Amino acid sequence: MAENICMEDMYPLIAEMLDKNGEVSFTVSGVSMQPMIYNRRDTVTLVKPRLPLKKYDLPFYLMDDGKFILHRVIKIHPDGTYECRGDNRWESEDNIRDDQIIGVVKSFTRNGKKTDVDKSIGYWLYTRTWKFLHPFKRLYNLPKRLKKRMEHRKMRLADSRRNRQKIYIKTEAGVMKKIEYREASAADMKQIYALSKKLGEYEVQNFNAITTPGWASSEQGQRYFQKIRKEHFMWVASCDGKVIAYCSGSIRESISSKYLNGELINLYIDDSYRGMGIGSKLIEILKDYCRVRGCTKLKVGFMNDNAAAEAVYSKNGFKPYTKTYLCDIED
């Protein structure tokens, strides 16, 4: 769920308001909680959570991959973790822990009408009956979803025809190597997870990054990476049948306008193949992916002191746009 301003910037304010005033309200963005809450129209009021949560509670929580989510508790596991899902979603976020919960919805204002979740009989009935009615909505929307899926596959096929290629490059040892650029397949994922772990370890060792290097191989990480591969952008460079680099990205509506913006999520090249233009080629393919889908901008984030990353991105047309500051608060 995204908000009117960047959630990474908004989160400290939310936490401060919850500590100071006990509650905070904001307008939501996204369609995952429809028909209860509509995109950029309705607001929610959060209060500090009373743990453990109960079934049908509506928590606002931080995923291990850094995403902020507002979804409903649909199941409580014996170990005390939760399975949560949006009212307009079929996939769930599982094993959500108490320490990830930021707040829980106390009330929401839908189309100008405020509803207290603890006092409204209509809301109580909605939470108990919607899960039974939801499948009928899925059936009703089936033709539209099939059409969208076919259009998506058609565009992906066109992407592959335009950008899939094999290029010969010369290594430092003077050996000619054939590098293949192509869309990532399911068979590539284990190698991509391994590269993602190397990326995480590199950021932790060199920049004290707040990340879990092996997260991509976890159950949640695999679901996230597979979703990026299937629904968004994930390309690889391979040599002699081995994945030596990967690039992932996505497209979303701009926070401050209705324009589409592309985002470069991850880019990593194996140490032995750096400085050969592989990263630039993958960025070029991502730019093409975003351009044909109507994007006007492509953004990327990286550690402030990562001079190597800055050199690659500057070379490919990226310029500074915003600044993020981070301070240590431990004694």
NORQUI-V585779 format. One record per residue. N is the residue number from 0. RES is the residue in one small letter. PHI is phi in whole degrees, -180 to 180 (* if undefined). OMEGA is omega in radians with two decimals (NA if undefined). Layout:
n:N res:RES phi:PHI omega:OMEGA
n:N res:RES phi:PHI omega:OMEGA
This chain:
n:0 res:m phi:* omega:3.14
n:1 res:a phi:-108 omega:-3.11
n:2 res:e phi:-109 omega:-3.10
n:3 res:n phi:-65 omega:2.97
n:4 res:i phi:-123 omega:-3.08
n:5 res:c phi:-57 omega:-3.06
n:6 res:m phi:-65 omega:3.09
n:7 res:e phi:-61 omega:3.10
n:8 res:d phi:-81 omega:-3.07
n:9 res:m phi:-80 omega:-3.05
n:10 res:y phi:-56 omega:3.12
n:11 res:p phi:-58 omega:3.12
n:12 res:l phi:-67 omega:3.11
n:13 res:i phi:-61 omega:-3.14
n:14 res:a phi:-62 omega:3.14
n:15 res:e phi:-66 omega:3.14
n:16 res:m phi:-65 omega:3.11
n:17 res:l phi:-65 omega:3.12
n:18 res:d phi:-70 omega:-3.04
n:19 res:k phi:-84 omega:-3.02
n:20 res:n phi:-105 omega:3.14
n:21 res:g phi:86 omega:3.11
n:22 res:e phi:-158 omega:3.13
n:23 res:v phi:-153 omega:-3.12
n:24 res:s phi:-122 omega:3.06
n:25 res:f phi:-158 omega:3.09
n:26 res:t phi:-82 omega:-3.09
n:27 res:v phi:-90 omega:3.07
n:28 res:s phi:-132 omega:-3.08
n:29 res:g phi:124 omega:-3.05
n:30 res:v phi:-112 omega:-3.01
n:31 res:s phi:-70 omega:-3.14
n:32 res:m phi:-109 omega:3.00
n:33 res:q phi:-70 omega:0.19
n:34 res:p phi:-91 omega:-3.11
n:35 res:m phi:-73 omega:-3.09
n:36 res:i phi:-127 omega:-3.08
n:37 res:y phi:-104 omega:-3.05
n:38 res:n phi:-57 omega:3.03
n:39 res:r phi:59 omega:3.12
n:40 res:r phi:-122 omega:-3.01
n:41 res:d phi:-101 omega:-3.11
n:42 res:t phi:-120 omega:3.05
n:43 res:v phi:-126 omega:3.05
n:44 res:t phi:-116 omega:-3.14
n:45 res:l phi:-99 omega:2.95
n:46 res:v phi:-127 omega:3.11
n:47 res:k phi:-64 omega:-3.02
n:48 res:p phi:-73 omega:2.96
n:49 res:r phi:-98 omega:-3.05
n:50 res:l phi:-97 omega:0.00
n:51 res:p phi:-75 omega:3.10
n:52 res:l phi:-73 omega:3.09
n:53 res:k phi:-110 omega:3.06
n:54 res:k phi:-60 omega:-3.11
n:55 res:y phi:81 omega:3.00
n:56 res:d phi:-61 omega:-3.10
n:57 res:l phi:-120 omega:-3.08
n:58 res:p phi:-87 omega:3.00
n:59 res:f phi:-109 omega:-2.97
n:60 res:y phi:-140 omega:-3.12
n:61 res:l phi:-107 omega:3.10
n:62 res:m phi:-75 omega:3.14
n:63 res:d phi:-65 omega:3.13
n:64 res:d phi:-88 omega:3.08
n:65 res:g phi:95 omega:-3.14
n:66 res:k phi:-85 omega:3.07
n:67 res:f phi:-100 omega:-3.02
n:68 res:i phi:-130 omega:3.00
n:69 res:l phi:-123 omega:-3.12
n:70 res:h phi:-137 omega:-3.02
n:71 res:r phi:-91 omega:3.03
n:72 res:v phi:-74 omega:3.13
n:73 res:i phi:-111 omega:3.14
n:74 res:k phi:-159 omega:3.07
n:75 res:i phi:-115 omega:-3.10
n:76 res:h phi:-81 omega:3.11
n:77 res:p phi:-58 omega:3.14
n:78 res:d phi:-83 omega:3.09
n:79 res:g phi:91 omega:3.08
n:80 res:t phi:-85 omega:-3.02
n:81 res:y phi:-121 omega:2.91
n:82 res:e phi:-107 omega:-3.07
n:83 res:c phi:-123 omega:-3.13
n:84 res:r phi:-155 omega:3.05
n:85 res:g phi:-72 omega:-3.13
n:86 res:d phi:-64 omega:-3.13
n:87 res:n phi:-110 omega:-3.11
n:88 res:r phi:-126 omega:3.06
n:89 res:w phi:-107 omega:3.11
n:90 res:e phi:-85 omega:-3.08
n:91 res:s phi:-115 omega:2.90
n:92 res:e phi:-104 omega:-3.03
n:93 res:d phi:-107 omega:3.08
n:94 res:n phi:59 omega:3.05
n:95 res:i phi:-75 omega:-3.05
n:96 res:r phi:-97 omega:3.11
n:97 res:d phi:-60 omega:-3.09
n:98 res:d phi:-71 omega:3.10
n:99 res:q phi:-90 omega:-3.06
n:100 res:i phi:-78 omega:3.13
n:101 res:i phi:-94 omega:-3.14
n:102 res:g phi:-160 omega:3.12
n:103 res:v phi:-135 omega:-3.06
n:104 res:v phi:-69 omega:3.08
n:105 res:k phi:-95 omega:3.14
n:106 res:s phi:-156 omega:3.06
n:107 res:f phi:-144 omega:3.11
n:108 res:t phi:-111 omega:-3.07
n:109 res:r phi:-111 omega:3.14
n:110 res:n phi:53 omega:3.09
n:111 res:g phi:89 omega:-3.11
n:112 res:k phi:-108 omega:-3.10
n:113 res:k phi:-87 omega:3.14
n:114 res:t phi:-128 omega:3.04
n:115 res:d phi:-88 omega:-3.01
n:116 res:v phi:-67 omega:-3.12
n:117 res:d phi:-89 omega:-3.04
n:118 res:k phi:-117 omega:-3.05
n:119 res:s phi:-86 omega:3.07
n:120 res:i phi:-69 omega:3.12
n:121 res:g phi:-62 omega:3.12
n:122 res:y phi:-67 omega:3.11
n:123 res:w phi:-59 omega:3.13
n:124 res:l phi:-66 omega:-3.14
n:125 res:y phi:-61 omega:-3.08
n:126 res:t phi:-65 omega:-3.11
n:127 res:r phi:-88 omega:-3.06
n:128 res:t phi:-109 omega:-3.04
n:129 res:w phi:-62 omega:-3.10
n:130 res:k phi:-64 omega:3.10
n:131 res:f phi:-85 omega:-3.12
n:132 res:l phi:-85 omega:-3.06
n:133 res:h phi:-56 omega:3.13
n:134 res:p phi:-59 omega:3.12
n:135 res:f phi:-69 omega:3.07
n:136 res:k phi:-65 omega:3.12
n:137 res:r phi:-62 omega:3.12
n:138 res:l phi:-67 omega:3.13
n:139 res:y phi:-64 omega:-3.10
n:140 res:n phi:-90 omega:-3.07
n:141 res:l phi:-56 omega:3.14
n:142 res:p phi:-58 omega:-3.14
n:143 res:k phi:-66 omega:-3.13
n:144 res:r phi:-68 omega:3.11
n:145 res:l phi:-65 omega:3.11
n:146 res:k phi:-63 omega:3.14
n:147 res:k phi:-64 omega:3.14
n:148 res:r phi:-65 omega:3.13
n:149 res:m phi:-66 omega:3.10
n:150 res:e phi:-64 omega:3.12
n:151 res:h phi:-63 omega:-3.14
n:152 res:r phi:-66 omega:3.12
n:153 res:k phi:-64 omega:3.12
n:154 res:m phi:-67 omega:3.12
n:155 res:r phi:-63 omega:3.12
n:156 res:l phi:-64 omega:3.10
n:157 res:a phi:-65 omega:3.07
n:158 res:d phi:-58 omega:-3.10
n:159 res:s phi:-64 omega:3.14
n:160 res:r phi:-66 omega:-3.12
n:161 res:r phi:-75 omega:-2.90
n:162 res:n phi:-112 omega:3.13
n:163 res:r phi:-68 omega:-3.11
n:164 res:q phi:-161 omega:3.10
n:165 res:k phi:-120 omega:-3.09
n:166 res:i phi:-127 omega:3.09
n:167 res:y phi:-93 omega:3.11
n:168 res:i phi:-129 omega:-3.13
n:169 res:k phi:-105 omega:3.12
n:170 res:t phi:-78 omega:3.12
n:171 res:e phi:-61 omega:3.13
n:172 res:a phi:-82 omega:3.13
n:173 res:g phi:84 omega:-3.13
n:174 res:v phi:-89 omega:3.10
n:175 res:m phi:-81 omega:-3.14
n:176 res:k phi:-123 omega:3.09
n:177 res:k phi:-94 omega:3.13
n:178 res:i phi:-103 omega:3.12
n:179 res:e phi:-107 omega:3.07
n:180 res:y phi:-105 omega:-3.08
n:181 res:r phi:-158 omega:3.06
n:182 res:e phi:-68 omega:-3.12
n:183 res:a phi:-66 omega:3.09
n:184 res:s phi:-110 omega:3.11
n:185 res:a phi:-60 omega:-3.12
n:186 res:a phi:-69 omega:-3.13
n:187 res:d phi:-84 omega:-2.90
n:188 res:m phi:-63 omega:3.14
n:189 res:k phi:-61 omega:3.12
n:190 res:q phi:-69 omega:3.10
n:191 res:i phi:-68 omega:3.08
n:192 res:y phi:-58 omega:-3.13
n:193 res:a phi:-65 omega:3.09
n:194 res:l phi:-66 omega:3.11
n:195 res:s phi:-63 omega:3.10
n:196 res:k phi:-65 omega:3.10
n:197 res:k phi:-62 omega:3.10
n:198 res:l phi:-61 omega:3.13
n:199 res:g phi:-63 omega:3.13
n:200 res:e phi:-63 omega:3.12
n:201 res:y phi:-62 omega:-3.12
n:202 res:e phi:-70 omega:3.12
n:203 res:v phi:-67 omega:-3.08
n:204 res:q phi:-69 omega:-3.01
n:205 res:n phi:-100 omega:-3.03
n:206 res:f phi:-132 omega:3.14
n:207 res:n phi:53 omega:-3.09
n:208 res:a phi:-67 omega:3.08
n:209 res:i phi:-91 omega:-3.08
n:210 res:t phi:-154 omega:3.07
n:211 res:t phi:-111 omega:-3.02
n:212 res:p phi:-53 omega:-3.09
n:213 res:g phi:-91 omega:-3.05
n:214 res:w phi:-60 omega:-3.08
n:215 res:a phi:-59 omega:-3.12
n:216 res:s phi:-84 omega:3.11
n:217 res:s phi:-71 omega:-3.13
n:218 res:e phi:-61 omega:3.12
n:219 res:q phi:-66 omega:-3.14
n:220 res:g phi:-63 omega:3.13
n:221 res:q phi:-64 omega:3.10
n:222 res:r phi:-62 omega:-3.12
n:223 res:y phi:-65 omega:-3.12
n:224 res:f phi:-65 omega:3.12
n:225 res:q phi:-66 omega:3.12
n:226 res:k phi:-66 omega:3.09
n:227 res:i phi:-60 omega:-3.11
n:228 res:r phi:-64 omega:-3.04
n:229 res:k phi:-82 omega:-2.97
n:230 res:e phi:-107 omega:-3.06
n:231 res:h phi:-129 omega:-3.04
n:232 res:f phi:-129 omega:2.98
n:233 res:m phi:-152 omega:3.13
n:234 res:w phi:-120 omega:3.14
n:235 res:v phi:-129 omega:2.90
n:236 res:a phi:-115 omega:-3.11
n:237 res:s phi:-127 omega:3.12
n:238 res:c phi:-142 omega:-3.11
n:239 res:d phi:55 omega:3.10
n:240 res:g phi:80 omega:-3.12
n:241 res:k phi:-112 omega:3.08
n:242 res:v phi:-74 omega:-3.10
n:243 res:i phi:-109 omega:3.12
n:244 res:a phi:-162 omega:3.05
n:245 res:y phi:-144 omega:3.11
n:246 res:c phi:-139 omega:3.11
n:247 res:s phi:-123 omega:-3.13
n:248 res:g phi:-159 omega:3.14
n:249 res:s phi:-153 omega:3.11
n:250 res:i phi:-128 omega:3.08
n:251 res:r phi:-148 omega:3.11
n:252 res:e phi:-71 omega:3.13
n:253 res:s phi:-59 omega:-3.13
n:254 res:i phi:-62 omega:-3.03
n:255 res:s phi:-102 omega:-3.14
n:256 res:s phi:-155 omega:-3.13
n:257 res:k phi:-95 omega:3.12
n:258 res:y phi:-78 omega:3.09
n:259 res:l phi:-90 omega:3.08
n:260 res:n phi:-122 omega:3.04
n:261 res:g phi:-91 omega:3.10
n:262 res:e phi:-137 omega:3.02
n:263 res:l phi:-86 omega:-3.05
n:264 res:i phi:-85 omega:-3.13
n:265 res:n phi:-139 omega:3.01
n:266 res:l phi:-144 omega:3.14
n:267 res:y phi:-146 omega:3.11
n:268 res:i phi:-120 omega:3.10
n:269 res:d phi:-56 omega:-3.05
n:270 res:d phi:-50 omega:-3.03
n:271 res:s phi:-71 omega:-3.03
n:272 res:y phi:-121 omega:3.13
n:273 res:r phi:-81 omega:3.13
n:274 res:g phi:77 omega:-3.12
n:275 res:m phi:-112 omega:3.12
n:276 res:g phi:85 omega:-3.10
n:277 res:i phi:-68 omega:3.12
n:278 res:g phi:-62 omega:3.13
n:279 res:s phi:-63 omega:3.13
n:280 res:k phi:-66 omega:3.13
n:281 res:l phi:-66 omega:3.09
n:282 res:i phi:-64 omega:3.11
n:283 res:e phi:-60 omega:3.13
n:284 res:i phi:-68 omega:3.10
n:285 res:l phi:-64 omega:3.10
n:286 res:k phi:-59 omega:3.13
n:287 res:d phi:-64 omega:3.11
n:288 res:y phi:-57 omega:-3.11
n:289 res:c phi:-72 omega:-3.08
n:290 res:r phi:-62 omega:-3.09
n:291 res:v phi:-71 omega:3.10
n:292 res:r phi:-101 omega:3.01
n:293 res:g phi:90 omega:3.13
n:294 res:c phi:-74 omega:3.09
n:295 res:t phi:-108 omega:-3.10
n:296 res:k phi:-140 omega:3.02
n:297 res:l phi:-133 omega:-3.11
n:298 res:k phi:-116 omega:3.09
n:299 res:v phi:-151 omega:3.07
n:300 res:g phi:-121 omega:3.10
n:301 res:f phi:-155 omega:-3.10
n:302 res:m phi:-62 omega:-3.01
n:303 res:n phi:-59 omega:-3.07
n:304 res:d phi:-97 omega:-3.12
n:305 res:n phi:-82 omega:-3.07
n:306 res:a phi:-65 omega:-3.13
n:307 res:a phi:-64 omega:3.12
n:308 res:a phi:-65 omega:3.14
n:309 res:e phi:-61 omega:3.14
n:310 res:a phi:-65 omega:-3.14
n:311 res:v phi:-65 omega:-3.07
n:312 res:y phi:-70 omega:3.09
n:313 res:s phi:-63 omega:3.13
n:314 res:k phi:-62 omega:-3.09
n:315 res:n phi:-100 omega:2.97
n:316 res:g phi:94 omega:3.11
n:317 res:f phi:-79 omega:3.12
n:318 res:k phi:-131 omega:3.11
n:319 res:p phi:-59 omega:-3.12
n:320 res:y phi:-131 omega:3.10
n:321 res:t phi:-132 omega:3.05
n:322 res:k phi:-124 omega:3.05
n:323 res:t phi:-123 omega:3.12
n:324 res:y phi:-108 omega:-3.11
n:325 res:l phi:-135 omega:3.11
n:326 res:c phi:-126 omega:3.05
n:327 res:d phi:-82 omega:3.12
n:328 res:i phi:-120 omega:3.09
n:329 res:e phi:-79 omega:3.12
n:330 res:d phi:-72 omega:NA
